Amino acid sequence: MGAGASFIDVEELTEALEQDFARVVPRTPRGSLDVASCDRGKVRQVVDGANKRVEKRYADAWNKCAVVRGETIPAVDELRNACAALVEDFHEKAPRCALAADAGVGALVDMASHHGAALHEALERLVTRAGGEYVHGPQKAAERIAEKAKNDYDGDVARVVDVERATGLFDSLEDLNAAVSVLREASGDGSLTIRRFKDCFFTDQFKSGYRDLKVNVEVSGFVGELQLNLRRIKIVKDHAHKLYNVDRVVDEDGDEALYRAIVGLDLESEQVLSLAADGGQSVLGACGRISLLAEALAEALPPGCEVANVYNAGGAVHAHVRLGIADVAALARLRDAVLFEGSFETAINEALPRDASQLAEKLASESMRELGFDASVSRSGRCLLTNDRFLSPEDSESSPGAPPAEPPLLAKLRVDRAGVNIHVDRGAFMECYARIMMRFTRLTMHQREKLEAVRRASVAVLLAPAGGGKTFVAVQRVVQVLNEDPDATVLFVARNEALALFVCKWLVIASRKSAEHVVERVHVLVAPFSSGPRCVRVEALGGRRRLVLGEKRCDATTYALIVVDEAHHLVGDSSLRSELAELGAAESSLLFLGDVSQATSTISSPEEIARSLVDLPQDQGVVVATLSEVVRSTKRIVAGAAAFQLEAGRKAETSTHSASAGPPLVARIFTTSKGDDAGETYAREVVEALTAIRRQLVDLEDLDDRVAVVGPDEAFIEKLREPLGRALGGFELVDAATASAVLPRGDTEARAADAKQLLVVDSVDNMDGLERLVVICVGLDQVIDRGAGVLETRSRLYRAMTRAQLAVAVVNEALPGGWLEFLGRVELVAGGGYSDAAERGNRAETAADDVVGAVVEETSAPVATHGDATAVSKASSAPARGSDGAQEASPNGAVDAPVAEKAAVDADAATTPSEAEPMKVLQSIWDASAVAT
């Protein structure tokens, strides 16, 4: 069994368990699990059989870490001795939080919300310092707290010391030993208060074979739990977690508990939301109780998002909310609700009670009454919560000496939100959103299939349309390789530095480890390729940490995996081929990422991508996997870019079912007069386009590193940069490489008050492989003539638009006969609704292919590979640029009208000869109200 076999084995085990549950639990006519009708004896048999298989996997996982060539490694005894010493020093029998003996679950949850964030900050610092991955767990649910207190601690809620919990994951026993040493250090210098250390690796190992180290740590009287573990054991535990949940409830609990155990998602928990109230009022004060805020959030959140933790922050004025996110589609729905529709804030405020009367109505729901609860409003304006199933009251409004209230009073709650609304900090949301998109590891089933295909192959080509997630899947593959073998080094190849730095940053965030520990095992190779692979280091500059490429070639090494991104631009590049040969690439696992529609030259087959860059044996198989789901961009962006996508890019098969519609694409096409300064004119139009997009995003002010202004080439960008900087004012304009190098701020790190917002201004080539929330495409159009430059223009338009996640604008001077001329013929449907099916039905699927084919047929100009291996030969005529940067129409005239019509069709809005009378066509993609006709 190879280094990575156990990972595959556990995934197969998980799939087998799901199939077994599907076999013994019937479904209702609507397709949901019918737990009430299942045979629990058969469910028990499934669980018992799976538990035996899990025991073997735990043993295998431990042996892979502890045994080398049949001998137990010294690190085992080192860890055993260190754990024994810590148990001796920290052996408090019954640690508990600083609460009264009769405190309820609500008091413990409130305490967790006040101190949980500080606890996690201290623990994460410890784990990452030791080179581990910090995994923030969700807050233990109130019903589980009550159940655990009752069953294990005689009802003492304060002894439940894992309400807030996290895991530190390590790839080797040596790394785990380092973490134990750091733990001892932190306790010695007073930076960490350890209440108890439990050694479940050696002395208290579980019967199932599961092992971990448990550390109970105190912050301001609140006690939480950190588990330290090996990644291989945690992978098995993730599979066994559902088994544990089902095992716990299958014999005695009700149908609902069993249903939740079988179906429940193991959600990833991330900080996503920062909430504030009007007038600087405390959010929790305005809501009454944390539980009420959590319930309101649960009602307002889109499907696939669940509340994991709610913390006090900012001097108890703000509330930070961590969510469990089921998939990228759920995150996109939340993004749109917060930024585009503004519906999320409205839903929260509608769900929260504004006074005691509304609270009483909410608490008096049918489900609450079934549990014995009742609610009413007192004369003093408080909501009184009672329950006739409790034997003694906690509080009473009765006079001294009077008999207890009937039924007993559980709580008196005051709520007064008159005129006070809760707001989402949308700037903080975007900061979290960008980080989560790179940290997210949950693949769709489609992505999982393709990852499995490339993982099993020695040489693989992964194809996908722009936004299809090929770099995301590649990052998951790299993380797998680095996690499976602690000695492995990976080489990432890209033609531009910006993409290489971006992927290194992505790896840092996805791995959840310290940047230094990640980048020391990743080398990059960028143009000029003859300079060889370079190392990456972390530097602090201007208050932010940044990634920097080393100046010299790295020492020679054998790479476990070589990834070549944007490989469609590098086909046949002789310099890269020579360098890869020198590095012995044919002996490494190889993964090439590509998209035919982004290429500026024709590619005969996917296999050509691999064989043109590495001298592979003739009998070497090349696995080709294709992703067809767009997971980055909105439906409108995908549909708008399809006008410039080649059929070879499989646009007919591209699926956007999990994407949101998003706002209409903004078009600003303007006319110029003789003597106009092109740079100044374009700068003004870019500002207008950005203003229009801000209106779409409910006047979003914080756009720090969320916007990219993309031009055709570096010469154009240089003429635009200065006037754009003056016109925008409050932004710092940076190139793509500078922005890619900046590491994100942590959950609790705020931007300096005097820091300007970053805005990327760069060429299409330098933006390849990157993405931004908003992309403004500037000056990319050209006349559709018989020149080979038409091929590059089509590619640039498609590549630039598909860099965007949520919003796109195109800014261009009017060019009769150009690719964008059709925008003068279209009009947005009233109401702004979008129909993907209608737009697909109206679209000419081979339009761009027809133009490209006509150009190739009409010109014999060869495709040349230049120094950067990207450009098509300009031997034939293409639109020239005047000294002021403006495009000039080619004297050769446009391609024949029928072909031009096919090329410019989008939503059945064909480009007709410029002298024809324009006819407006209704469609739902483009807002063309600012197009000069």
N, C-alpha and C positions, 0 to 999 in steps of 0.2 A: 504494500500500500504506500503510495507516494506521499510527499509532504502535504499535499492539499487534499488527499483522499478522504480524511475524516470530515472535512467540511462538506464534501459532496454526499458522504454517507449520512450525515445528520439531516441534510435537506431531504434526502430520499426517505429517511425515517419519518420526518414530519409529514411528507405527502402520504405515506402509508397510513399514518394515524388518521389524517383527514378522511381518507377513503374508508377506513374502518368505521369511523363515526357515521359517515354517510350511509354505510351499509346497515347499521343497526338502529339508526334513528330515522323514522319515516318523515316525509314532508307533507305539509298541508297542500290542498289544491292550489294555493297562491304561491307555493314554492318555499315557504319558511319551514324551519325544523319543528316537527310536531312532537315535542318532548313528552307531552302528557300521554301519548299513545305508545311510547317506546318501551321495550322490555329492559328494565334496569339491570337485570341479571346479565344480559348480553353486553350492556355498556360496561359492567364490572369486569367481564371477561376481556373486553378490549383493553381496559385500563391495566389489568394485571399482566396481560401479555406484553403491552408496551413498556411497563415498568421493568420487566426482565430485560428487554432489549436496551433500555436506557442504562441499566446497571453496567452492561458490557461497554457501552459507549463512554461512560465515566471512567471506567478502568483503562480503556484505550487512550482517552485524552490525557490521563495522568501519566501513563507510561511514555507517551510521546514527549512529554516535558521532562520526565525524571530519569529516563533510561536512554543511554547512548551505547550502541553496539553491545547490548546485553549487560551493561554495568550501570548501577545507580550513580548519578553524577554527584560531586561533592556539595553542590548547592542545596541538595535535599537535607543533609544533616545541618548545614548552616541555617536553613530556614527553621528546622525543628528546634534547634537550640535558641534561636532568637525569639521564637514564639513562646517557648517555655519561660523565658525570662520576662517577657511582657505579661504573660498570664500571672506570674508571681507578683509583679508590681501593680497590676491593675485587675483585681479580682473581686470588685464589689459585687455582692451576691444579687442585690435587687436595686439597680439604679432606677431612679424615678425623676420626673420633672418636678420643678418647684411649684407644686399646686397643692391646694387643700385636699385633705383625705377624701372629702365628699364631692370633689370637683367633677363636673360632667364632661361629656365628649366635646361639647361646644367650647368649653374653656380651654381644652387641650388644642383644639383646632385653631382657636384664636391665638394661642401662644405660638403655635407653629407658623402662623401667618406673620407674626411680628418678628420672629427670630430665625426662621428657616433660611432666608436669603443670606444672612451673615454666616450661618452654619455651612452652607454650600460653598460660599466664597472661600472660607478657610480650608475646607476639605479639597476643593478643586486645586487650590494652590499647591497643596501637598502632593496630590497624585501626579499632576503635570510636571512638577519639579523632579519626580522620580522617573519620568518618561512614560507614564501610563496614560490611558484614555479615561476620562471622567464621564460617567454616564449618570445623569440626574434622573432619579426615579420620581414617579408621581406620588403625590401625597396619599397616604392610606385613607381609604374611604371611611366616613363616619360609622357606617354599620359594621365595618370590619374592626374598627377600634373598639366599639362596644362589645362585639362578639369576643375579641381577644381578651379584653379586660375581664369579662364575665367568666370565660372558660379557663384562663390561665392565672389571673391575678386577683381573684375574689372580688371583682368589681372595681379594683383600684385603677382608674383610667390613667393616672399619672405614671404608672409603670409600663405603659405602652411606649417604648422608646425607639420605635422605627416608623413614626408618623411621617417624618422626613428621612428619606434614605437615598443613598447613592452607591455606585459601584466603581471601584478603580480596577481597570483591566490592564494586564501586563502580558507580554508575549513570551516571556521566559522566566524560569525560576530565579535567574540572576537579577532580572529587573524587579521581581517581586521582593527579593531580599533587599534591594536598594530602597524600595518603598518602606519596608519595615524599619530600616535604618533611619530614614527621613522621619518616620513616625516617632521613633525614640528621641531623635534630635528635637523635634517640635515640642514634645512633652517636656524635655529638659530645659529648653529656653523659655518656657511659659507661653508660647504662641498657640498651644493646643491643650485643652483640658480633657484628658482621657479618663472616663469613669470605669470602663470595663473593656477587657480584651479577651475574646473567645477564640480559641484555636480549634477550628473545625477542619483543619487539614490533617492533623495527626491524632490529637487526644480525644476529640469529640466528632469524629468523622461520621457522616450520615450513613444509615444502612444502605441507601441506594447507591453509595459510592461518591455522592456529591461532596465536595470540599470547598471551604472558604475560610477567610479570617474575618471576624466581625469586631468592629471597634465602635463603642458608644462614646460619643463626644458631646461635651456640654458647652453651650453658648448662652450666657445670661439666664441660667436656670433651666433652659430647654435642652433636652437630650435627644440627639438623633443618631443615626446608624450609618457607618461606612463599611461596605464589604470590599475586601481586597481579594482578587482572584486572577486565575490564569484564563486567557481568552479561550483556549480550547475547552476548558470546563464550562465556561459561561455559554459557549455555543450550544453545548448539550443541554444546559439548564434552560436556555430559551425554548428549546423544544419541549423539555419536561415540564415547563411552567403550566401549560394547559393541562397536562396530565395531573399535576398537583391540584389544580383547581377542580377538575372533574372528580378526582379521587376523594377530595374533601367533602363533596356534596352528594355524590351519586347514591349513597345508601340511605340517607336520612332526610336531606333537605327537599324543599319543594321544587315544582317544575320550573319556576322562574329562575331559581338559583342554578339549576342544572343547565338551563338554556344559556344563561350568561356565561357559565364556565366553558361550554362547548363553543359558543359563537364569539365570545369576547375577544376584542382586538388587543394585542400587546402593543400599545401605542408608544411612539417615541415622544418624550416630553421635552419641550423647548419653551424658553421665554419668548413670548410673541407680543403681548399687549402691555402698554403702560396707560393707566387710566387716571384722569384728573376730574375734579368737580369744579363747578363755577365758583368764582370768588375765592379761590384758594382753600375752600373747605375740604376737610378730610373726606376721601371717597368712602371709606368705611363708616364714617360718621353720618354721611348723607344717606347711606344704604341701610343703616340700622345694625346689621350683622353681616359677617363674612359669608355665612350660609345663604343669605338672601342675595348677595351679589353673585355668588357662584351659581345659584339657581337661575338668575336673570341672564347670566352669560350662557348657561346651557340652553336656554330658550332662544337666545339671539344668534348663537353660532350656527354656521351652515353644517350640513351633514358631513361627517368625517372628522370633525373637530370636537374634542372633549376637554373640559376643565381638569387640569392635573394639580395645580397649586395656585393659591392666591396669597401674595405677600404684601405687607405694608412696606412702603418705601418713601424716600424723600421726606424724612421726618414725619412719617405716618400720614402725609397728605396724599401721596399717590398710592396706587395699587398696581403691582406688577403681577401679571397673569401668565402662568405657564400652561401650555396646551398640549394635549396629545393629538398628533396629526396622522390620520390614517394613510393619506397618499398625497401626491403633488396636486392632484385635481382639487382636493379639499382645501389645500393651502391657497390655490388660485381663486377658489370661490370666496375665501375669506379676504384675500387681497382686493378683489373687486368690490366686495361689500364695504370695505373700509375706505378704499381710495376712489373708486369710480362711481359707485351707486350712492354712497353715504348712508346705506340702509342699516349698517350694523349699529351705529350709535343710536339711531331711532329705535331699533328693536330692543336695545338694552334699557333705554329710558322708559319704553312702554311696559317692559316686563317688571321693572322695579316699582314697588308701591311708593306713592308720594306722601301718604299719611297713615295713621294708625287704622283708619277705617279700611283702606285698600289692603293693608297688611292682614287685617283680620279676615277679610274676604278671601285673600290668597291662602291663609293658613287653614281656613275652614273648608278646604276642598274635600271632595268625596274620598280621595285616597288618604288624607289626613284623618278624616272621621273614622275610617275603617280601623285605624290604629289607636282609636280612643281619644284623639286630640279634639279640642274645640277652642275657638278664639272669639273674643269680644273686645269692645272698647270701653275703658273705664271713664269715670267722670273727669279724671285728670288728663285725658287724651292719650292714654297708653293702651297698647294692644296687650291683652291678657291671654296667655297661652295656658290651657289646662289640659289634664288627662286623667280620666277617672280610673285608669288602670294602675296609677301610682299610689302607693300606700301612704306616703307622707309628703307634705308640701316642702318646697325649697324656699318659698316666699309667700307672703300673704298680705293683703291690704286690710285684713280684719283688725279690730281693736284689741289691745292687750287683754288677755284672759278669755277672749271669745273662743269658741270652738274653731277648729281648722276650716278653711274654706272648702266648699264642696262643689265640684271636684277639686283636688289639690291644684294649686297654682304653680306652674313650672317656670314661667318667665314673665317679666314686664318689659315690653319693648317700646321705645319711643322712636318714631320715624317722622321727620319733617323735611321733605324735599321740595317744599313750595318754591317754585321759581329756580330750582337748582337742577342742572342736568349733568350727566356724566359724559365725558369726552375721551376719545382715543387720541393719544399722542401719535399722530400719523408719521412724523419724522422718526420717532423711536420704532414704530412698527416697520418702516422701510429698512431701518438698520437691522432689525431682527430678521425680516423677511429675506434680505440678501444673504445673511449668514445661514439661515435654515436651508435655503435652496442648495447651498454647497455642503451642508452637514447632513442633509437628508439621505438616508440609505435604503429606504423602502422602495423597491423596484415594483413596477407593474408586472403582471404575469408575462406580458409580451417582452418586456426588457429582461426579465429573469430567464426566459427561454434563450434569448440571444446571448446573454452573458454566459450561460451554461455552454452554448455552442463554441464561443471563442475561448472559454477556459479549457476546454478539452482539446483544443487544436494547438499544434506547434506554430502554425502560420495561419493567421486569420485576417480577413478584410471585413470590417464592419461598416456597412453603408447606411446612411440615413439622410432624410431631407434636413435642411437647416431647422434647428429647434427640436430635432427628433431624439436628442439625448445621447448621441454617440460618445461625446466627451464624458458625460455623466457615467455611462456604462464603463468606459475605459478607466475612469477614476476608481470605480468600485473594483475593477480587475486589479489595478495597481495596489489598492489597499489590501486586497486578498493576498497578493504575492508578498507584500511587506509583512503582513501579519502571520502568514504561514511559515516563513523562514526569517528568523531574526537577523541572519547574515546577508539577506538578499539586497541587491542594489538594482534600481530601475533606471533606464534611460528614456527620457521624453524628448521627442524630436518635433520641431515646428520651424517653419521658415521665419517667423517673427518672434522677437523677444517678449512682446506683450503677452502672447498666448502661453509661452513657456512659463512666465512668472505667474500668470493667472492660474494655470493648472497646479503649480507648486502651492499657491495659496489655497486652492481648492482642497488639495491633499491634506494640508495642515488643518483646515477646518473639518473636513470629513473624518479624519483620524481622531480628532478631539485630543490630540497630544500636544506637547509643547512644539513650537515651530522648529526649534533647534534639533529636536530628536527626529523630526520627519525629514527635513531637507538634507540632513547628512547622508541619507540613503537614496537620494534622488539626484541624478545628473541630468543636465539639459544640453541639447545640441541645436543651435540656431544658426541662421545664415550670418556670415559666410561659413559654410559647413567645414571648410578646411581648417578652421581654428580649433576644431575638435570639441569634445564634451567639456562642459564646465560645471563646477560645483555651485551651490547656492548657499548663501549665508544670510543671517538676520542682523540688521543694523537698526539702531534707534536714531531717528532724524526728525527734528522739529516736533517732538512730543509723540510721534507715531512710529511704530515698528514697521520696517520695510524689508522686502526680500531683495537681495542684490546678487547679480551673477559675478562669479569670480573672473579675474582677468586672464588667468592662464588655464591651459588644458589640464583636466583631471588626470590623476595617475591611472595607468591602465588597469582595467578590471574586467571580469566576466559578468555580463548583465543577465539577471534572471529573466527580465522582460524588457523589450524595446517597443515603445509605442510611437508611431509616426502619425501625428495629427494633421488634418487638412492635406492629406496625402494626394488628393486630386490636383493640387497645385504643384506637386513635386515629381510627377511621373517623368521618368527618364532623366532626372537631374543628375548629371555626371559627377558633380562635386560631392553630392550626398552619397551617391552609390559608392564612390571611392572611399569615403570616410567610413561608411558602414562595413565595407569589406575589411578595412584595417582594424575595425573593432571586433571582427569575427561575428557579425550579426547573424550569419546563417546558423550558428550554434546556439543562439538564444531563442526563446519564445518571441514571436513577432506579432504585433497587432497594428494594422493599418486602418485609419479612419478616413472615410471619404464621402463625397456627395457629388455626383456627376453634374448636377445643376449649378454648382458653384464653380466648376472648372471653367477656365478661359480657353481651353483647347479640347478637342474631342478625345475620348478614351474608349478604346475598343472593347475592353472587358474589365471587370473588377480584378481578375487575377493579374492583369497587366500592371496594376498599381504595385503589387508586391514584387513581381519578377523584374520590373524595370529598375527597382532600387536595390534589390539583394539578389546575388547569384545563387539561386536555389537549385538543388538537384532536380533533374527532370521528373523524377518519380515522387518528388515532394508534393503532397497534397496541399491545396490552399482552400481553407474553409471560408465561404462567403455567407455572412449573415446580414439581413436587412431589417432595420427598424422602420416601421411605417407609421408609428404614432407620433404626432407632434405634441410635446409636453411642455414646451417653453412659451410659445407664442399664442395669442388669442386666435379665435376663428377668423376674425376680420383680417388680421395680419397675414395669416396663412393664405386666405382667399385673395387678398390684394397682391401678394408676392407671386401667386400662381401665374399671373400674366407674364412673368419673366422666368418661369421655371420650365426646364426641359422635361419632356416626357421620360427621358432616360433617368430623371430624378424620381420617377414613379409617383408623380403628383396625383394620378388617378386613384392610387391606392393609399395615399396619405390620409390618415385618420386624425381628426381633431375632436373626437367624441368626449374626451376628458377635459378639453380646454373651454374657457369661457368665451363669450362673444367679444367682449371688450368694447371700447369706444370706437366710433368711426375714425378712419384714417384721415388726416388733415392734409389738404393739398393747397399750396400757395404757389401759383404759377403767375408770373408777372412779366410785363413788357418793360423794355429799357429804351432810353433815348440816347442818341449820339452824345458822347461826352460824359455819360454817367460813370461814376467810379464803381466797378463791379463789386469790389470788396465791401464798400460802404452799403451798397444796395442789398447785397446778400445778407450782411449783418443785420440790417433793419428787418428784413423778411424773416430771418431766423428768430429774432426776438418776438415778432408777431406770432410765429408758429408756436413758440414755447408758451406764449400767453394763452393761445387757444387751447393747448394741451392742458395747461394748468386749470383752465375753466372746466375741462372735461373731468379732471381729477379733483373736483370740489375744492378748487383754489389751493391745492397742495403747495405749501411754501418751501418745505425742506426737500430739496432735490440733490443733496450732497452725494456726488458720485452715482447719480441715477440717470443722467442724461448723456448721450453721445451725439455730437454733431459730426456727421460723416461725409467727407468729400471725395472726389474722384482720385486725387493724387496729392503728393506732398507740396507741389508747387501751388496748387489751388489753396490748400490749407494755410500755407504761409501768408498768402495775400488776404485771407479771411481772418486770421487770428487776431491781429491788432485791432481792426475796427470792431470785431465781435467783442473783444475784451472791453472796449470803451462802451459799447452799447449795452452789455449785460451788467456791468458794474460789480455786483456783489459776488461774482464767481471767480475762482482761480482756474484758468484754462490750462489743462495739462494734456499730454499725449497719452495714448493707450498704455504704453509700457509703464509710465509713472503711476498711473491709477492702478494697474494690475499688481504693482509691487507693494502697495500699502496693505498691511494686514488689518483686519477689522477690529474695532474696539470690542472689549468684553461686555458682558451683560450689564455690568455696573459702571462702565467707563463712559464718561460724558465728553462730548466735543468741547474744545476750548472755546470760551465766549468770543474771542476775537478771530477765530479760525474762519476762513472763507469756505464756501461750498465748492467742492471740486466739480468741474464739468469737462468731459473728455472732448477734445477736438482733434480729429485725426483722419487719415485716409482709410478707404475700404480695406486695402491690403493689410494695414496694421490692426484693423478691427476683426480680422478673420478669427473665428472660433470664440469670440467674446460676446457678451450680451449686456444690455442695459434695460432698465425699466422703460425708458423713452429713447427713441432714436429719431433724429432729424436728418434726413437725406438731402444733401445740398449739392446742386450743380452736377448731378450725375447723368442727365439726359444728353442724348445726341441724336442727330438726324439718322433715320433708318436708311442708309445708303448702301452701296455695294462694297463698302470698305470692310476690312477684317476687324476694324475697331468696334463694329457693331457687336461682335461676339463678346468683347470685353465689357461693353456698356450693359448688355443684358445681364452678364454675370454680376457686375457691380450693383445694379439695381436690386437684383434678387438677394445678394449677400447683405447689402446694407439694410434692407427692410427687415430681414429675418434675424437681425441682431436684437430686435426689440422684443420685450416680454409683454408689454401692455399697450403702448401707444406709439404711433408712427406719424411723422409728417414728412412730406416731400416739398422742397423749396427749390424752384428752378425758374430761370427765365423761359419765356414761351419760345418753343422751337417748332415751327410748322414741319410736319413730317417726322417728328421725334417719337420716342417710345411713350412719352407722357402726354402726347397731344390728345389722347382719348379723354383726359380729365376735363377738357372743355366741353365734352358731349354728355356728361353724366350729372345726375342730380340725386341727392339723398332722399330716400322715401320719408314721408312725414311720420313722425313718431319715433324714428330712430331704431325700429326693430330690425333684427337680423335673421335671415333664413339661410342656413348653410346649404340646404338641399336646393333651394331656388338658385343660389349663386353658382353652385356646381353645375346645375342644369343649363345655365346660361353661358357657362365658360367654354371657350374653345380650347380643348385640352392640348392641342398640338400647335398652338399659335406661335409661341416662341421658337419651336422647332422649325416651323416653316420659314421664318425669317432667317434663322441661322443656316438652314439648308440652302436657301436662295443665295446667301452671301458666299457660302463655301463653293457652291456650284458656279457662281459668276466670277469668282476671283481665284487665281492660282497662287496667291500669296501663301508661302509656307508658314506653318506655325513654328515660331522660334522660341527656344528656351534661353532666356536672358539670365543675367547673374542671379536674379531672385526667383528664377523659374516660374514666373507668373504671367508674363505678358504674351499676347498674341502679336505676331509680326505686324508692324504698321506700314508694310510696303504699299498696301493699297490706301486709298484716300479715306481719311476719317475727319470729323469736324476738328478744325484747328482752334486754338485759343489765341485770342488777341493779346496784346501786351498788357491789357487791363484784366486779363483772366477770363473774359467773357467768351462763350462759345460762339463760333462763327459757322453758319450753315455751309456744308460741303458743296462745292460747285458741281458735283457729280449727279445731284438729284436723288430723289428717294427711290427706294425699291418699288417695284410695280405695286399699284394700289391694292390688288387682292391680297397679296402677301402681307402688306403693311396692315391691312384691316385685321387679318388673323392675329398678328403680333400684338396689336393694341387692344384687342377685345378683353374686356373685363365687365362682367354683368351685361353682356351683349352690347357694350358701348364700343363699337368698332371705330378705328381710326380711318377716316375717309379722307380723300384728297383735300388739302387745306383750303382750296377755293370753294368747296361745297358748303352749302348752308348747314350749320350745325343743328343737330336734332338732339334734344335732351332725352336721356334714357334714365328711367328711375332704377335705382339699385340701392343696396344697403351696406356697401363697403366704405365708400369715400364721401367725405364732406368736401365738396368741390366749390363751396360758396365763395372762396377767395381765389378762384381761377380766372385769369384774364382771358377773354374770348374776343 
